Amino acid sequence: MGQAMKMPRFIMFDLDGTLVDTAEEIAHSVNQTLAEAGLEPVAAELVREWIGKGTAWLWARTLEEVTGNSGSQSAALYEQYYPRFLEVYHDLTGHYSVPYPGAQVALSRLRQAGCALAVVTNKDRSLSIRLLDSQGLTQAVDWLVGGGDTAEGKPSPQPLQKAMQVAGVEPREALFVGDSSNDVEASRRAGVTVWAFNHGYNHGEPIANANPDVVLDSFDDLLQRLGLVVSAPTIH
């Protein structure tokens, strides 16, 4: 492990694949909606690779897969069933998800250390709120920037820039923690140091390939790199 970094004033976290493992419930939501549309299910492993670009992109990609990339058929099914997919996903949010080991403890320790925290995600804002509530994480962060809160989602820098604006901090005072190449690109474009977990969803590629400033093995690793001693083993 490298030297500890000076504690930033502000840390932004991605949500799916970073703080919470949501792949199972997203796959359930996709396949329930496909079944209602009379379509064949897709493998959960494929859905995992499609997470990170927002629900609209994920549903469009799903339909491309099941229709054999038929543009007109996909477009018609998208318009007909995307609202239903959101309903199913809303109802299932929190049912199959779990925070990654140590996430809740780490957020608490960081706030105790005086660090302001935000979640910055491409996930629809209402779904993000529901997920954070279901995992007991809503009170653990100070701000949320979700899908639809800015004109463009990650890998655009806009969501990170909005979060820094509302927090009143400069890029040099901030750190972004994510799990995908989208997170790394958005951070680079926003001028923010970026660390990335290797436990998340990076479209089937090792996160090291995206060249974050640090690859993280766990939330204990995160705390240690920020100079916070882990006093006891994390309870999983």
SULSUL-V480719 format. One record per pair of residues at least 24 apart in sequence whose C-alpha atoms are under 8 Angstrom apart, sorted by the first residue. I is the first residue (numbers start at 0). J is the second residue. Records with the same first field share a line. If there is no record, write none. Layout:
I->J / J
This chain:
0->224
1->224
2->224
3->223 / 224 / 225 / 226
4->224 / 225 / 226
5->225 / 226
6->114 / 225 / 226
7->114 / 172 / 173 / 174
8->113 / 114 / 115 / 168 / 172 / 173
9->114 / 115 / 116 / 117 / 166 / 168 / 172 / 173 / 174
10->114 / 115 / 116 / 117 / 173 / 174 / 175 / 176
11->116 / 117 / 118 / 119 / 159 / 162 / 173 / 174 / 175 / 176
12->116 / 117 / 118 / 119 / 120 / 175 / 176 / 177
13->118 / 119 / 120 / 175 / 176 / 177 / 178 / 182
14->118 / 119 / 120 / 127 / 177
15->50 / 51 / 120 / 199 / 200
16->177 / 178 / 198 / 199 / 200
17->99 / 176 / 177 / 178 / 196 / 198 / 199
18->98 / 99 / 102
19->96 / 97 / 98 / 99
20->96 / 97 / 98 / 99 / 199
21->95 / 96 / 97
22->46 / 47 / 50 / 96
23->95 / 96
24->88 / 91 / 92 / 93 / 94 / 95 / 96
25->88
28->84 / 87 / 88 / 91
29->58 / 61 / 84 / 88
31->87
32->80 / 83 / 84 / 87
36->80
38->65
39->65
40->65
41->65
47->200 / 202
48->200 / 201 / 202 / 203
49->202
50->200 / 201 / 202
51->121 / 122 / 179 / 181 / 200 / 201
52->121 / 122 / 152 / 153 / 181
53->121 / 122 / 123 / 146
54->85 / 122 / 123
55->81
58->84
89->126 / 129
92->126 / 129 / 130 / 133
93->129 / 130 / 133 / 134
96->134
97->134
98->134
100->217 / 218 / 233 / 234 / 235
101->217 / 218 / 219 / 233 / 234 / 235
102->218
103->136 / 139
104->233
105->218 / 219 / 222
106->139 / 140
107->139
108->227
109->222
110->139
115->140 / 141 / 166
116->140 / 141 / 142
117->141 / 142 / 143 / 144 / 162
118->142 / 143 / 144 / 145
119->143 / 144 / 145 / 158 / 159 / 162
120->144 / 145 / 146 / 152 / 153 / 158
121->145 / 146 / 147 / 152 / 153
122->146
123->147
124->148
153->181 / 182 / 184 / 185
154->181 / 182 / 183 / 184 / 185
155->184 / 185 / 188
156->184 / 185 / 186 / 188 / 189
157->189
159->185 / 186 / 189
160->189
178->206
179->206 / 209
180->206 / 209
183->209 / 210 / 211
